[in-house]
């Protein structure tokens, strides 16, 4: 009989780093589920859902989340905005970030996107009566109550990581969005019913503010 002992696979620094990253992503998805967010796996280093029915396959139970990221350990994470009851504000440039700051961005849960300078995700609770809709202007901004936002620690196609700038909050502890964001969504819904075009370039959409605006960075 041979005296040779079994040797398992050699763990390199690269493979250990990969395993740690996969565990971090699974833990992050589970944490979001515990806090009331619905999540769905996306392609590794991508933004397209892996599952057959896409965002309709979002889940928020520990077992379902574990099953997803056990099957696809390198998957990115998406937060389902509609099922989580959220409104997301996502400037895609420094120009629009500055403009939104001028209009008022209340203090909330914030992530930095891997897309570059000025790319952030601001998460708010969707107030009653707010339309379920999305406004996506490439290179400018995304304002959505429908669809999803990619969440940390996902990897952007550029190779940059999504990161939380603030601590996570329970989904029911998020503040309501600034009034101009609600109104902008409503204006776009109205545009679909009317040939009149309304632009947000000149200034914030007019809607009474429901309370004092607190800078998001406080």
Rosetta blueprint (number, residue, H / E / L):
1 X L
2 X L
3 X L
4 X L
5 X L
6 X L
7 X L
8 X L
9 X L
10 X L
11 X L
12 X L
13 X H
14 X H
15 X H
16 X H
17 X H
18 X H
19 X H
20 X H
21 X H
22 X H
23 X H
24 X H
25 X H
26 X H
27 X H
28 X H
29 X H
30 X H
31 X H
32 X H
33 X H
34 X H
35 X L
36 X L
37 X L
38 X L
39 X E
40 X E
41 X E
42 X E
43 X L
44 X L
45 X L
46 X L
47 X L
48 X L
49 X E
50 X L
51 X L
52 X L
53 X L
54 X H
55 X H
56 X H
57 X H
58 X L
59 X E
60 X L
61 X L
62 X H
63 X H
64 X H
65 X H
66 X H
67 X H
68 X H
69 X H
70 X H
71 X H
72 X L
73 X L
74 X L
75 X L
76 X E
77 X E
78 X E
79 X E
80 X E
81 X H
82 X H
83 X H
84 X H
85 X L
86 X E
87 X E
88 X E
89 X E
90 X E
91 X E
92 X E
93 X L
94 X H
95 X H
96 X H
97 X H
98 X H
99 X H
100 X H
101 X H
102 X H
103 X H
104 X L
105 X L
106 X L
107 X L
108 X L
109 X E
110 X E
111 X E
112 X E
113 X L
114 X L
115 X L
116 X L
117 X L
118 X L
119 X E
120 X E
121 X E
122 X E
123 X E
124 X E
125 X E
126 X L
127 X L
128 X L
129 X L
130 X L
131 X L
132 X L
133 X L
134 X E
135 X E
136 X E
137 X E
138 X L
139 X L
140 X L
141 X E
142 X E
143 X E
144 X E
145 X L
146 X L
147 X L
148 X E
149 X E
150 X E
151 X E
152 X L
153 X L
154 X L
155 X E
156 X L
157 X L
158 X L
159 X L
160 X L
161 X E
162 X L
163 X E
164 X E
165 X L
166 X L
167 X L
168 X L
169 X L
170 X L
171 X H
172 X H
173 X H
174 X L
175 X L
176 X E
177 X L
178 X L
179 X H
180 X H
181 X H
182 X H
183 X H
184 X H
185 X H
186 X H
187 X H
188 X H
189 X H
190 X H
191 X H
192 X H
193 X H
194 X L
195 X L
196 X L
197 X L
198 X L
199 X L
200 X L
201 X L
202 X L
203 X L
204 X L
205 X L
206 X L
207 X L
208 X L
209 X L
210 X L
211 X L
212 X L
213 X L
214 X L
215 X L
216 X L
217 X L
218 X L
